[in-house]
Amino acid sequence: MLDSVEVTSRVGEILTAHKGMEGSLLPILHAIQAEFGHVPQAALPIIAQDLNLSKAEVHGVMSFYHDFRENPAGKHVLKLCRAEACKSMGADRVAAHAQKALGIEWHETTTDGRVTLEPVFCLGLCACAPSALVDGKLVGRVDEAKLDSIIGGLK
Amino acid sequence: MKIYLPLDSAAVALGADEIAHALHAHAKAKGVDLTIIRNGSRGMVWLEPLAEVETPTGRMAFGPMALADVPALFGDLAAHPKALGLTDDLPWMKAQTRLTFARVGVIDPLSLADYRAHGGLKGLERALGMAQADMVAEVTNSGLRGRGGAGFPTGIKWKTVSEAKADRKYIVCNADEGDSATFADRMLMEGDPFTLIEGMAIAGLACGATKGFVYIRSEYPVAIEVMQKAVEIARAEGVLGAKVMGKGPAFDMEIRVGAGAYVCGEETSLLNSLEGKRGVVRAKPPLPALQGFMGKPTVVNNVISLASVPVIFEKGAAHYKDFGLGRSRGTIPLQIAGNVKYGGLYEIAFGLTLGEIVDKIGGGTASGRPVKAVQVGGPLGAYFPRALFDTPFGYEEFAGKDGLIGHAGLTVFDDTADMLGMARFAMEFCAIESCGKCTPCRIGAVRGVETLDRLGRGDASALPILTDLCNTMKAGSLCALGGFTPYPVMSALTHFPDDFSTQKEAAE
C-alpha cells in the first residue's frame, strides 16, 4: 500500500514541475502514473486544488483516457493489437491463444499478479502484423509460438 | 566501417536493437572500428531489420537481418546471404517520388548537420524572406490538402488563422495517428523529425503564431523520444526560440503525449485533450482556426501536411503541384499493410489505381491466398472489393465510390476474412472509442453491434434497421468517428453480401 504522505509529497513535486504549463493536466497524470504505476485516488484532490478544478473534473479527465489506471497493473503488461491490419494477419487467433494461456480476459490480471492483458488499437506496426507491446517493448509478427515464448519470459 | 540500421519502431519490433547489439559485439571481437547510425526506415517493412553498409559505390542493403547474418557483414559483402544490392537501385525505392519522405532512412534523424546537408532548412530560410500573405499563397498554390484524412486545403486554413486578430495564435500538429494501417506520421517523426519542426516553424511565421504543439499518441514511444530530442536540438541550435534561425520572429514547440483515446485524432477533441480536458468533440462552428487551443486562432494540421511544407518552400509550389491527379495534387505516402507480401511506405504522386497498389506494389497477400478486400483509409474507411480495383487513388475518386482515402493507409485481407465480423468490429470499435458527446455515435454504435449480431444469427429483419442506423449515424454524428463508421459497415454489406447471407443459412 502506498503511504499517503509519500503520495502527497511526490504529487506536490510533480505539480510544482508543471507550473505555468498550458493545459497541464494530461502531462501531470502521465507523470504521476510513471511514478506510481497508476494514479492513486489520493492524488486527485491534490491535483484538483492545485489546478483550481473540482475533484470530479479531474476524475472525469482521468477516467476518459484508456491509459490511466486507477489500480496498479500486474508485474508485466502485455498489450495485443486488436485493430484491422493485425486482424487480417490472425490477431484474433493470437489473442484467443493469449487469453487461454494466461487464463484471463482483456483488462484482467493473472491471479498471481504476474501479467495484465490489455487490448491496444494500433501500434503503427501494420505492415508486420500482428503486433504486441510487452512492458514497453514492441514486437512484430506475433504468432502463437512467439506469444508462448513471450509469456514464458515474463517471470 | 559505417552501418545504417533503423531505429524505426517496425525495425525495432522485428529485432533491430538485438542486431545492433550483435554488430557492436562482433565488431569489438574482430577489432573493427564500427559506427552504427540508427536511421529511419526506408519503408520496406518486409525487409526489416534492413542494415545498410556504406561502400564507395553507395549504401548496400542487407535484409531481413537475423542474428545469424551478422558475422558475414564483416566478410565479403557481395557474398552475404541477405545481400540485396545498392539500396537506391532497389525497385521499391527507384519507382517512388519521395518529396515528403526524401530524407527518411537516408539521414541520421537527430543530426541537424546531416539534415542541412540534405536540403534541410532551405524552405524555412526562404520563408523568412517572404511576407506572411505570400507564404500562405505558396501553400495554397501548391494544392496541398490535409493529409490527416479530411483533405481540406491547407492554404485556406492557414489564411484564416493568418488573418485572424488575436494576442496569441498556435500551431498544433495532430500526431494522434490512431488509424490501423497508417504509420506515415510515425515513420516521419522517427526518421526525419526536423522536417516536421521546419514545417511547423514555417506555419508559425505564415500565421503569426509563436507556439507550436505536437500531440503524439502514447502508443508511439519511439516517435515521442525522437521528437523530444529533436526539439531540444533545434532549440539549442537556434532554429527554434526567441528568434527563428537567429533572425525571425519567435517560435517554440512542445511535445505532448496522448493517453490512448482514438477520438483525440479528431481536431476539436485533440484541442480539448491538449487543454487538459476530456477528449470530447466540440461542435463547429466556431472553427479551430478562429477559436482553437485556449480559444485562440489555431492551425491544426496533420504531421504529413506540415512535413510537406518544407519541400514546397524549398522547390516551389509549382514543383509540388505538378504531381498528382485532378484536385489531388502532389504526392501521397501510401501505407500498404495487413495481409500483404510487400508491406510498407511508398510515396508516389496521386493517381495509381487501387489494383496497381495492391497487386503490383504490394505483391498480393502475404498468405498467398486471393485478395478479398482492401480497407482504404483506416477503421473509418470503406472495404473495396476487387471489382473496384480500377479506382484511381485520389480524394474525389474514392469519394465517388462511397469510400475515402483518409490518411492513405490500406489494409489487405485475403479470402478468409469474415466481412460480417469486420463490420461488427467497426461498430464495436466505435462504441469503445466514442467520446459520448453525441447520441448517434454513443448509442448508435452499441445498437450497431447488436444489430449485426442479429444478422449473424440469421435474422434478416435486422437488415433495414442496420441501413437506417447507418444513415442516422452518418448524418447525425458530430465528428467522423460516428459519421464514418457506416463506411466500413455499409461497404462490407454492399460488396460482400455473401458473407452476410452465408451466416443466415448457417443459422437456419
HADDOCK unambig.tbl for C-alpha pairs under 7 A between the chains (distance, minus, plus):
assign (segid A and resid 22 and name CA) (segid B and resid 275 and name CA) 6.84 0.50 0.50
assign (segid A and resid 23 and name CA) (segid B and resid 274 and name CA) 5.90 0.50 0.50
assign (segid A and resid 23 and name CA) (segid B and resid 275 and name CA) 3.90 0.50 0.50
assign (segid A and resid 23 and name CA) (segid B and resid 276 and name CA) 4.56 0.50 0.50
assign (segid A and resid 24 and name CA) (segid B and resid 276 and name CA) 5.81 0.50 0.50
assign (segid A and resid 25 and name CA) (segid B and resid 276 and name CA) 4.58 0.50 0.50
assign (segid A and resid 26 and name CA) (segid B and resid 276 and name CA) 5.47 0.50 0.50
assign (segid A and resid 60 and name CA) (segid B and resid 278 and name CA) 6.83 0.50 0.50
assign (segid A and resid 61 and name CA) (segid B and resid 277 and name CA) 5.76 0.50 0.50
assign (segid A and resid 61 and name CA) (segid B and resid 278 and name CA) 4.72 0.50 0.50
assign (segid A and resid 64 and name CA) (segid B and resid 278 and name CA) 5.96 0.50 0.50
assign (segid A and resid 65 and name CA) (segid B and resid 259 and name CA) 5.57 0.50 0.50
assign (segid A and resid 65 and name CA) (segid B and resid 260 and name CA) 5.92 0.50 0.50
assign (segid A and resid 65 and name CA) (segid B and resid 261 and name CA) 5.65 0.50 0.50
assign (segid A and resid 66 and name CA) (segid B and resid 259 and name CA) 6.48 0.50 0.50
assign (segid A and resid 66 and name CA) (segid B and resid 260 and name CA) 5.15 0.50 0.50
assign (segid A and resid 66 and name CA) (segid B and resid 261 and name CA) 6.30 0.50 0.50
assign (segid A and resid 67 and name CA) (segid B and resid 259 and name CA) 5.04 0.50 0.50
assign (segid A and resid 67 and name CA) (segid B and resid 260 and name CA) 5.32 0.50 0.50
assign (segid A and resid 83 and name CA) (segid B and resid 180 and name CA) 5.89 0.50 0.50
assign (segid A and resid 84 and name CA) (segid B and resid 180 and name CA) 5.97 0.50 0.50
assign (segid A and resid 84 and name CA) (segid B and resid 379 and name CA) 6.99 0.50 0.50
assign (segid A and resid 85 and name CA) (segid B and resid 180 and name CA) 5.98 0.50 0.50
assign (segid A and resid 85 and name CA) (segid B and resid 181 and name CA) 5.75 0.50 0.50
assign (segid A and resid 85 and name CA) (segid B and resid 337 and name CA) 6.30 0.50 0.50
assign (segid A and resid 85 and name CA) (segid B and resid 338 and name CA) 4.16 0.50 0.50
assign (segid A and resid 85 and name CA) (segid B and resid 411 and name CA) 5.51 0.50 0.50
assign (segid A and resid 86 and name CA) (segid B and resid 338 and name CA) 6.34 0.50 0.50
assign (segid A and resid 88 and name CA) (segid B and resid 338 and name CA) 5.56 0.50 0.50
assign (segid A and resid 88 and name CA) (segid B and resid 339 and name CA) 5.56 0.50 0.50
assign (segid A and resid 88 and name CA) (segid B and resid 413 and name CA) 5.40 0.50 0.50
assign (segid A and resid 89 and name CA) (segid B and resid 338 and name CA) 6.36 0.50 0.50
assign (segid A and resid 89 and name CA) (segid B and resid 339 and name CA) 5.60 0.50 0.50
assign (segid A and resid 122 and name CA) (segid B and resid 178 and name CA) 6.34 0.50 0.50
assign (segid A and resid 122 and name CA) (segid B and resid 180 and name CA) 5.49 0.50 0.50
assign (segid A and resid 123 and name CA) (segid B and resid 219 and name CA) 5.62 0.50 0.50
assign (segid A and resid 123 and name CA) (segid B and resid 220 and name CA) 6.76 0.50 0.50
assign (segid A and resid 124 and name CA) (segid B and resid 182 and name CA) 6.25 0.50 0.50
assign (segid A and resid 124 and name CA) (segid B and resid 183 and name CA) 4.89 0.50 0.50
assign (segid A and resid 125 and name CA) (segid B and resid 10 and name CA) 5.56 0.50 0.50
assign (segid A and resid 126 and name CA) (segid B and resid 180 and name CA) 6.74 0.50 0.50
assign (segid A and resid 126 and name CA) (segid B and resid 181 and name CA) 5.10 0.50 0.50
assign (segid A and resid 126 and name CA) (segid B and resid 337 and name CA) 5.22 0.50 0.50
assign (segid A and resid 126 and name CA) (segid B and resid 338 and name CA) 5.86 0.50 0.50
assign (segid A and resid 127 and name CA) (segid B and resid 45 and name CA) 6.24 0.50 0.50
assign (segid A and resid 127 and name CA) (segid B and resid 336 and name CA) 6.74 0.50 0.50
assign (segid A and resid 127 and name CA) (segid B and resid 337 and name CA) 4.31 0.50 0.50
assign (segid A and resid 127 and name CA) (segid B and resid 338 and name CA) 5.73 0.50 0.50
assign (segid A and resid 127 and name CA) (segid B and resid 343 and name CA) 4.91 0.50 0.50
assign (segid A and resid 127 and name CA) (segid B and resid 344 and name CA) 5.68 0.50 0.50
assign (segid A and resid 128 and name CA) (segid B and resid 45 and name CA) 6.87 0.50 0.50
assign (segid A and resid 129 and name CA) (segid B and resid 338 and name CA) 6.50 0.50 0.50
assign (segid A and resid 138 and name CA) (segid B and resid 12 and name CA) 6.87 0.50 0.50
assign (segid A and resid 138 and name CA) (segid B and resid 13 and name CA) 4.72 0.50 0.50
assign (segid A and resid 139 and name CA) (segid B and resid 13 and name CA) 4.14 0.50 0.50
assign (segid A and resid 139 and name CA) (segid B and resid 14 and name CA) 6.41 0.50 0.50
assign (segid A and resid 140 and name CA) (segid B and resid 13 and name CA) 4.85 0.50 0.50
assign (segid A and resid 140 and name CA) (segid B and resid 14 and name CA) 5.57 0.50 0.50
